[in-house]
């Protein structure tokens, strides 16, 4: 808003005339005494426009500018937060401090099965006991190198019939340790949904193995488990072999390459699956 030659009143210097203005500074002539002020901040407290109609219009412009500045500050804060997460991710990869089981496998309930391939996010559930009871679980091992494995088992099925219905990489900036809502979001690109026919061929216990009890196939409670990095690579490799559509094969291959890169795995040295059902 052009305020050149507009009359103002200053709480200390009295009446003056605006003679210069740019995006951040105004210059006011108080009877040959020139003063510079930060624009538009000076109008918040000690300078007022003498013309009431102009003052009303300026108030609207001023409020709009202040809202834009608040929005800008929020964006800057979000950018700072994202940079901090990116630095954490880069440090993790640079130092190769990756847990051998930094992947997560979810047991989806009926509602989640209906929504997961639309929302592409999963809730880790709530803490069941202790001082944090009722609060969202934090899957603290999860980082940008982690994948979320989606599994289901119907109530009338044996645990050995648990199927893998999809898989996704977590969001590029996600950190389980910093997450407060228990939501694990998917990467924008690396997501795979399996058809019913494909899922029937992808049994979870072909990959998962309790090393202390190799013949045991038990999952009686709990929303999620951590999962071995190599097992996840095996699953992606088998999904590639399962697919018949060229575009889907290409996408699954890109997924595997990305996963191996982030988890420092040799894509040419992935062993065959040897889960409980293969013992």
Beta strands, then each sheet from edge to edge (+ up, - down):
strand 1: 7-10
strand 2: 14-21
strand 3: 25-30
strand 4: 33-38
strand 5: 47-49
strand 6: 103-107
strand 7: 121-123
strand 8: 147-152
strand 9: 163-170
strand 10: 183-193
strand 11: 224-227
sheet 1: 4+ 3- 2+ 1- 5+
sheet 2: 7+ 10- 9+ 8- 6- 11+
end
